[in-house]
Amino acid sequence: MTFESTVLLTGVERADYIKTHFPSSLPFTGDDLLTFVNEANASYEKQNIPPNKADMAKAAGYEKNGKILWTDFYVALMEAKGIPSSDTDDKEYDDWHESLEEQDKELIDEIQERCGDFSNYTPEECREFMDELSSLGITTASQFEDAMHYQTSSPNAGAEFAEMEAEAYGCTTFIDMPWVVIDWEASWERNLSADYSTLEFKDVTYFFSNYF
């Protein structure tokens, strides 16, 4: 099948196509994985729709118990392309960064600037985070800049965020009394959670505005 003739298949048709054209057992690796991803991308491009990386990862066999194995998927893809994934030195990151499209470069640069922890993450982990952002509709640096609001490693992230928001608006000035008790967790769950989305990654909770 050539790239010009590819069409997006779903359901049983997709499963049959995979069995016929990719005889190796799942998950795909090496040339099988590259061919699969290239044909899927060509199909999306021909139909003028953005690639659904989640569907690609699942169809390629990188799913377990309903959870997409993003890191495994990108490690396998990088290895198939001949990009080392065993080391985590600066050269590995630089090579990965250079391979990104301009939009993704700007996005990961903005993430690195706003979230210092990412300087310690591997390219595969950075890509996994970017895909999680995509599920929230955040795919560009400007969207991330507008939406990113707060991050914390607290186990009571929602309560901490609610208290921080109250302090930012000066609300705690009027309730700074020793006998006043505020349920910050309820404030998050019943109110603020309607305006913000959360993303949990590497034991850190990130808060993003739904309006960007």
Buried (B, 14 or more C-beta within 10 A) or exposed (E): EEEEEBEBBEEEEBEEBBEEEBEEEBBBBEEBBBBBBEBBBBBBEBEEEEBBBBBBBBBBBBBEEEEBBBBBBBBBBBBBEEBEBEEBEEEBBEEBBEEBEEEBBBBBBBBBEBBEBBEEBBBBBBBBBBBBBBEBEBBBBEBBBBBBBBBBEEEBBBBBBBBBBBEEEEEEEEEEEEEEEBEBBEBBBEEBBEEBBBBEBEEBBBBBEEEB
